[in-house]
Amino acid sequence: MPHYPSRLQHFYINEEQSIYLMSHQDAQKIKDWVSLCEEQLKHHGFSDIEFIGKGAYGFVFGGNSESGTPYVFKFSRINLPQHIQDRLEEEAWMQQHLDHPNIPTVNEYTRIGRQSVLIMERAKGMDLERFSILKGPLPPRLVVKIAAQMRDILVAMREFKEHDCAKPIVHGDIKPSNVVIDPETEAVKLIDWGSSVFAQLDTQGQAVGDSGISMMSADHQNTNAKLGDVYFIGEEQLNGSLSSPRFDEQGVAGTLYALASGQSCRYGTKAIPPSSLGLPIEFAKTLQTMLDDDIQKQRMAGDYFIKQMQTMRHLVFAEDVWPAHKPQIPVWNHDTDQLIDTVVYTSRKTFLREEQMEHYLVDVDDVELEKYYKNFMHGMGKTERAFLASISRLGKYPIVGGLAIHWDDEGVHIDSSLNLHDHELLNSFTASVNNIVNLARSIQRVGIFKCCMFNARVTLHIERDDENVPFVVPEDTRIPFEVMPAPPVDEPSRHHSYFEDGDDPDEQLVLPKAIRREIEKLNEIRHTGCIIFESLPTHLKIHSYYVLLDEEKEQEFADSLEIILANAHLIDGLGISGFMKLPYKNTRTFSHLEYQPDHFYPRNPLANSD
């Protein structure tokens, strides 16, 4: 067995770690950085400052100039090495080369104190990943309209010239979250040019250069491409090939497929092919071939896309229909004002090990943990990658609950408790859940996959100065739970928990017997939810989501939770240990199904319309 670095146990599937999962000290650093950036922007005359988001390398803000012009400000993190901060200047330089209506205009690159800042036009609207989470799978008309605009951007990048010499530009990271749509006009803009480079090869695979001298000096042995998001980039970019406009064809194809199917990656095409998504037949087949495993077929389809999109953009569509998706497994909706930052905790590592036993990993810095996880997926089957990405997508909705998926020779058996806390997202969430089912049905294996979703906002944080002293829980600390009476269930076999499945091999933390004993008591009380202990050297996190289903046992339930906290000082060691209980075993069983059947947009969409 390969050695897996211990640091792997301390991160989650969610794209951006919630501030509610950080230690008080780390969370305060983030807050201080944000406050400092806001103060600097106000000092320089900008107003209506809005924090848009953060990444491993910096922060992004919105704000208006004195004339009311909206801008985006990208700040580098001042604690990063200078060569990392310099990437922001490179990004500004590359983006400035392109003057196109679908690409935001760079205003200036500057330094404020020790921080690098990139100031550019703010694209109106929201990014397509957020739009997809809000709306679910997009209607065929809108997918085609977005495709036509992305085609225009690709052409502008590959036709770029400098001093009359061809110098194609590669964006390198085209994905839904890097495309902003204005919902009113449906115009899109391609943002985040941090991975952009000048292409080393043209679309025909020939070396690109300015002149004979620069051609001789150019490095055509090593790629200048940056990695990009492995959920969307093609195999050539993933495997370190020389940079080419073909990279961005693959990014566009993956993006369009994800938007049409309501997924957050490119890899589901074998189980949920583009031909099954209700798209116009010519467009669907073009997209399907662009996403083919055969590189030559990809390129032929890419050329066809560039040429024929000019015709396909004029396809006639009936009025958009946003279908009401019927859930294949139960989905519960709760109309509450509760704020939820969802975190998905899973047995993903066992699943991955079973898929690729020979894959060795290397240690990385904390800021690279998400890429590290994605690199861990490299080498897996594509449908398995898509399945894990579909679980990851659940973390973008305000949900709590759990899933247990069992594969055997007969089919797929799914136990679930999925509780959504936003009625407006119900249709999109249902489509995402159905994608999980369809992807699971396409996977041939024998085994179990489990995940539970909890609210990071109710995570308990217990910190200590020295790992040689015990954790001390403040007196007023409580593990929260709700009481929701439900009819009793007679069959004792109907509970489902981690206990029934034995110890989870992903979990390295051995809990004290006193805590384990109380969790076993809880297991005999009718409830649903989870509790997860995450022990770091000076930081203990207790994540939980509990709903008690037997109101007569409320005091007994509360007492056990109190005893668990009272014994937290006995926790010794590093790692994670978690327990999940689904409310009862109401298993939904599905046959194996290799792929979803063909479904195309009608050739004459107006035939049956009024």
HELIX and SHEET records of a PDB file:
HELIX    1   1 SER A    6  HIS A   10  5                                   5    
HELIX    2   2 ILE A   19  LEU A   21  5                                   3    
HELIX    3   3 HIS A   24  HIS A   43  1                                  20    
HELIX    4   4 GLN A   82  GLN A   95  1                                  14    
HELIX    5   5 LEU A  128  LYS A  135  1                                   8    
HELIX    6   6 PRO A  140  ARG A  158  1                                  19    
HELIX    7   7 PRO A  176  ASN A  178  5                                   3    
HELIX    8   8 GLY A  212  SER A  217  1                                   6    
HELIX    9   9 GLU A  235  LEU A  238  1                                   4    
HELIX   10  10 PRO A  245  SER A  261  1                                  17    
HELIX   11  11 TYR A  267  LYS A  270  5                                   4    
HELIX   12  12 PRO A  274  SER A  276  5                                   3    
HELIX   13  13 ILE A  281  MET A  290  1                                  10    
HELIX   14  14 ILE A  295  MET A  312  1                                  18    
HELIX   15  15 ARG A  348  GLU A  355  1                                   8    
HELIX   16  16 ASP A  366  GLU A  368  5                                   3    
HELIX   17  17 LEU A  369  MET A  377  1                                   9    
HELIX   18  18 LYS A  382  LEU A  394  1                                  13    
HELIX   19  19 HIS A  423  LEU A  425  5                                   3    
HELIX   20  20 LEU A  426  SER A  442  1                                  17    
HELIX   21  21 ALA A  456  VAL A  458  5                                   3    
HELIX   22  22 PRO A  492  ARG A  494  5                                   3    
HELIX   23  23 TYR A  498  ASP A  501  1                                   4    
HELIX   24  24 LYS A  513  ASN A  523  1                                  11    
HELIX   25  25 GLU A  551  LYS A  553  5                                   3    
HELIX   26  26 GLU A  554  ALA A  566  1                                  13    
HELIX   27  27 ALA A  568  LEU A  570  5                                   3    
SHEET    1   A 5 SER A  47  LYS A  54  0                                        
SHEET    2   A 5 GLY A  58  ASN A  64 -1                                        
SHEET    3   A 5 PRO A  70  SER A  76 -1                                        
SHEET    4   A 5 GLN A 115  GLU A 121 -1                                        
SHEET    5   A 5 VAL A 106  ILE A 112 -1                                        
SHEET    1   B 3 MET A 126  ASP A 127  0                                        
SHEET    2   B 3 VAL A 179  ILE A 181 -1                                        
SHEET    3   B 3 VAL A 188  LEU A 190 -1                                        
SHEET    1   C 2 LYS A 161  GLU A 162  0                                        
SHEET    2   C 2 CYS A 165  ALA A 166 -1                                        
SHEET    1   D 2 ILE A 169  VAL A 170  0                                        
SHEET    2   D 2 VAL A 197  PHE A 198 -1                                        
SHEET    1   E 5 TRP A 332  ASN A 333  0                                        
SHEET    2   E 5 GLY A 411  LEU A 420  1                                        
SHEET    3   E 5 ILE A 399  ASP A 408 -1                                        
SHEET    4   E 5 GLY A 447  ASN A 455 -1                                        
SHEET    5   E 5 THR A 342  THR A 346 -1                                        
SHEET    1   F 3 TRP A 332  ASN A 333  0                                        
SHEET    2   F 3 GLY A 411  LEU A 420  1                                        
SHEET    3   F 3 ARG A 588  PHE A 590 -1                                        
SHEET    1   G 3 LEU A 460  GLU A 463  0                                        
SHEET    2   G 3 HIS A 539  LEU A 548 -1                                        
SHEET    3   G 3 GLU A 482  VAL A 483  1                                        
SHEET    1   H 5 LEU A 460  GLU A 463  0                                        
SHEET    2   H 5 HIS A 539  LEU A 548 -1                                        
SHEET    3   H 5 HIS A 527  LEU A 536 -1                                        
SHEET    4   H 5 GLY A 575  LEU A 582 -1                                        
SHEET    5   H 5 HIS A 496  SER A 497 -1                                        
END                                                                             
